[in-house]
């Protein structure tokens, strides 16, 4: 059972363009939504995160948009650069019961062409 | 200093062998995890330890066993290795209230 659905599976963008990755969830107990960036041969690293009490969070060129009623959230990368080429994972955390169980999307492979 | 470290980085072994992967975190976090990442990049959580107690255990074969000698370490032992165990294994830690910090990964190849 896939609790966090991520799309697209792969994405090719030209330098300077906008990259958009979408995620959808069903579990209303999720209370924390991080995005991770993974470069080849490295572990995933936190990129940006949002809690459901806000609709948008921006850090530099990276923005999370969150729609609680639709149970969807997305990552926008403005002015995409070749150095942004990586795999991106959305995630959601369920803190009920105190176990902080994380659920990851299946990942999006982003390639930014120069 | 590395926040979450794993050893070894690469592990090549024969089917049927027993192997271990070590993980250490110096962040003072209460919770540590083991993930398996397959060739399609899917991250599957295997175990989570909180204050030395196993709190989740997904549908992982009992050939895999986590061992936590103290709060800073969570080692992964694998018995009777199979071809399907080939993957990249990531250790991670978390303070519990926010995100996870991942190690660099251990690429396991079973021949």
Boltz contact constraints between the chains, C-beta under 6 A:
constraints:
  - contact:
      token1: [A, 34]
      token2: [B, 99]
      max_distance: 6.0
  - contact:
      token1: [A, 43]
      token2: [B, 90]
      max_distance: 6.0
  - contact:
      token1: [A, 43]
      token2: [B, 102]
      max_distance: 6.0
  - contact:
      token1: [A, 43]
      token2: [B, 103]
      max_distance: 6.0
  - contact:
      token1: [A, 43]
      token2: [B, 104]
      max_distance: 6.0
  - contact:
      token1: [A, 43]
      token2: [B, 105]
      max_distance: 6.0
  - contact:
      token1: [A, 44]
      token2: [B, 102]
      max_distance: 6.0
  - contact:
      token1: [A, 46]
      token2: [B, 99]
      max_distance: 6.0
  - contact:
      token1: [A, 49]
      token2: [B, 99]
      max_distance: 6.0
  - contact:
      token1: [A, 87]
      token2: [B, 41]
      max_distance: 6.0
  - contact:
      token1: [A, 99]
      token2: [B, 55]
      max_distance: 6.0
  - contact:
      token1: [A, 100]
      token2: [B, 96]
      max_distance: 6.0
  - contact:
      token1: [A, 101]
      token2: [B, 56]
      max_distance: 6.0
  - contact:
      token1: [A, 104]
      token2: [B, 43]
      max_distance: 6.0
  - contact:
      token1: [A, 106]
      token2: [B, 42]
      max_distance: 6.0
  - contact:
      token1: [A, 107]
      token2: [B, 41]
      max_distance: 6.0
